[in-house]
Amino acid sequence: MDERPGKITLVEVAERAGVSLGSASRAMNGQGASEAMIDRVRTAASELGYRPDASGRSLRMRQTKQIAFAVADIGNPVYVEMLSAIHEAVAPGGYRVVVMQTGETARSTADLVRTMSAGVIDAMILSPLRVDDDLLEALTSAPMPIVVIGRPLPEHGIDSVSTDSAVAVGLAVEHLLAIGRTRVGFVNGPLDTTPGAARQRGFGDAQQRHLPNNDAPVEIADDFTVAAGLTAAHALLSRSQRGNAPLDAIVAANDLLAIGVIRAARGLGIRVPEDLAVTGIDDTEIGSLFHPSITSVSLGSTERARMAAQIVLERIAPDTSRQTDVRQAHVGPTLIARESTGTPDPLLTALATTPSESDGTPQ
């Protein structure tokens, strides 16, 4: 056994075994790892004198029938839609969904993961805005299964369900160009978030491909909310109106920002979609019910949530707990055209073409 001062950590065990921290954690728990991996990691632990915390493990052995769904903002409508899909997936098995708000920082998210690792839940579905090394350590060290709805993390041994926000922004720009718009701006959320960085990259790529001679003005909102979108769009549109060629379209990084864009446009006397076409991302119900209804790129939020719930159920099922492969599911984006870009609303069109019921009395 090595003579080292202080308490040996799982990080050191992983380094000795030559595996990722997530693999070491699963091997020590005897779940989601092959027999060879378990032997390798436990041999390294023995050589180092590593002693895992027995209290957390004993609590984990007793199922609570609770699955946590942790998100940055429980008021965001996309998370509400995800919650519904998760509940529908896990309820038949007798599981309850516990909703938790992580806050916006990676540190607060990591703190919540560590708190929940004490055995009060059986698994967690997590959709973090920001990811750093501390959060990755918390995720890979957690004794319960965790599925991340967000960027893929296979190199860390973390199950995830992802989409492609960069492609989503590209779809929105291509739609605007297809309907004849040529001066396209972008209202994004904070760039230090996973979605903000991806969507900024997507707009930059679309600008290079389709708008090489357009300065494509960008405004960064403080948050992914209606109020933040209104403030950012007002600044962007005010600058645009003072120029020789005002914007005729704006891509917003989510539907809440798109609502803020439309409200800002109205305040400046700009008509949507006649003067300004607007697109969002997420395809939320609130966006479809807003007037004008918002053209949006669906990121398959309910499907991603359903997939995440299914992975969690497979991980906590006794007969599949030794599954070794990291699960990486993906849902591609799809654009839904509506009134904010001059397309008749699909719902209203469907209602108009559906024959009304009649009792047979002549009208």
Secondary structure in CASP SS format (residue, H / E / C, confidence):
PFRMAT SS
TARGET T0000
AUTHOR 0000-0000-0000
METHOD secondary structure of the structure
MODEL  1
M C 1.00
D C 1.00
E C 1.00
R C 1.00
P C 1.00
G C 1.00
K C 1.00
I C 1.00
T C 1.00
L H 1.00
V H 1.00
E H 1.00
V H 1.00
A H 1.00
E H 1.00
R H 1.00
A H 1.00
G C 1.00
V C 1.00
S C 1.00
L H 1.00
G H 1.00
S H 1.00
A H 1.00
S H 1.00
R H 1.00
A H 1.00
M H 1.00
N H 1.00
G C 1.00
Q C 1.00
G C 1.00
A C 1.00
S C 1.00
E H 1.00
A H 1.00
M H 1.00
I H 1.00
D H 1.00
R H 1.00
V H 1.00
R H 1.00
T H 1.00
A H 1.00
A H 1.00
S H 1.00
E H 1.00
L H 1.00
G C 1.00
Y C 1.00
R C 1.00
P C 1.00
D C 1.00
A H 1.00
S H 1.00
G H 1.00
R H 1.00
S H 1.00
L H 1.00
R H 1.00
M C 1.00
R C 1.00
Q C 1.00
T C 1.00
K C 1.00
Q E 1.00
I E 1.00
A E 1.00
F E 1.00
A E 1.00
V E 1.00
A C 1.00
D C 1.00
I C 1.00
G C 1.00
N C 1.00
P H 1.00
V H 1.00
Y H 1.00
V H 1.00
E H 1.00
M H 1.00
L H 1.00
S H 1.00
A H 1.00
I H 1.00
H H 1.00
E H 1.00
A H 1.00
V H 1.00
A H 1.00
P H 1.00
G H 1.00
G C 1.00
Y C 1.00
R E 1.00
V E 1.00
V E 1.00
V E 1.00
M E 1.00
Q E 1.00
T C 1.00
G C 1.00
E C 1.00
T C 1.00
A H 1.00
R H 1.00
S H 1.00
T H 1.00
A H 1.00
D H 1.00
L H 1.00
V H 1.00
R H 1.00
T H 1.00
M H 1.00
S C 1.00
A C 1.00
G C 1.00
V C 1.00
I C 1.00
D C 1.00
A E 1.00
M E 1.00
I E 1.00
L E 1.00
S E 1.00
P C 1.00
L C 1.00
R C 1.00
V C 1.00
D C 1.00
D H 1.00
D H 1.00
L H 1.00
L H 1.00
E H 1.00
A H 1.00
L H 1.00
T H 1.00
S H 1.00
A C 1.00
P C 1.00
M C 1.00
P C 1.00
I E 1.00
V E 1.00
V E 1.00
I E 1.00
G C 1.00
R C 1.00
P C 1.00
L E 1.00
P H 1.00
E H 1.00
H H 1.00
G C 1.00
I E 1.00
D E 1.00
S E 1.00
V E 1.00
S E 1.00
T C 1.00
D C 1.00
S H 1.00
A H 1.00
V H 1.00
A H 1.00
V H 1.00
G H 1.00
L H 1.00
A H 1.00
V H 1.00
E H 1.00
H H 1.00
L H 1.00
L H 1.00
A H 1.00
I C 1.00
G C 1.00
R C 1.00
T C 1.00
R C 1.00
V E 1.00
G E 1.00
F E 1.00
V E 1.00
N E 1.00
G C 1.00
P C 1.00
L C 1.00
D C 1.00
T C 1.00
T H 1.00
P H 1.00
G H 1.00
A H 1.00
A H 1.00
R H 1.00
Q H 1.00
R H 1.00
G H 1.00
F H 1.00
G H 1.00
D H 1.00
A H 1.00
Q H 1.00
Q H 1.00
R H 1.00
H H 1.00
L C 1.00
P C 1.00
N C 1.00
N C 1.00
D C 1.00
A C 1.00
P C 1.00
V E 1.00
E E 1.00
I E 1.00
A C 1.00
D C 1.00
D C 1.00
F C 1.00
T C 1.00
V H 1.00
A H 1.00
A H 1.00
G H 1.00
L H 1.00
T H 1.00
A H 1.00
A H 1.00
H H 1.00
A H 1.00
L H 1.00
L H 1.00
S H 1.00
R H 1.00
S H 1.00
Q H 1.00
R C 1.00
G C 1.00
N C 1.00
A C 1.00
P C 1.00
L C 1.00
D C 1.00
A E 1.00
I E 1.00
V E 1.00
A E 1.00
A C 1.00
N C 1.00
D H 1.00
L H 1.00
L H 1.00
A H 1.00
I H 1.00
G H 1.00
V H 1.00
I H 1.00
R H 1.00
A H 1.00
A H 1.00
R H 1.00
G H 1.00
L C 1.00
G C 1.00
I C 1.00
R C 1.00
V C 1.00
P C 1.00
E C 1.00
D C 1.00
L C 1.00
A E 1.00
V E 1.00
T E 1.00
G E 1.00
I E 1.00
D C 1.00
D C 1.00
T C 1.00
E H 1.00
I H 1.00
G H 1.00
S H 1.00
L H 1.00
F C 1.00
H C 1.00
P C 1.00
S C 1.00
I C 1.00
T E 1.00
S E 1.00
V E 1.00
S E 1.00
L C 1.00
G C 1.00
S H 1.00
T H 1.00
E H 1.00
R H 1.00
A H 1.00
R H 1.00
M H 1.00
A H 1.00
A H 1.00
Q H 1.00
I H 1.00
V H 1.00
L H 1.00
E H 1.00
R H 1.00
I H 1.00
A C 1.00
P H 1.00
D H 1.00
T H 1.00
S C 1.00
R C 1.00
Q C 1.00
T C 1.00
D C 1.00
V C 1.00
R C 1.00
Q E 1.00
A E 1.00
H E 1.00
V C 1.00
G C 1.00
P C 1.00
T E 1.00
L E 1.00
I E 1.00
A C 1.00
R C 1.00
E H 1.00
S H 1.00
T H 1.00
G C 1.00
T C 1.00
P C 1.00
D C 1.00
P H 1.00
L H 1.00
L H 1.00
T H 1.00
A H 1.00
L H 1.00
A H 1.00
T H 1.00
T C 1.00
P C 1.00
S C 1.00
E C 1.00
S C 1.00
D C 1.00
G C 1.00
T C 1.00
P C 1.00
Q C 1.00
END
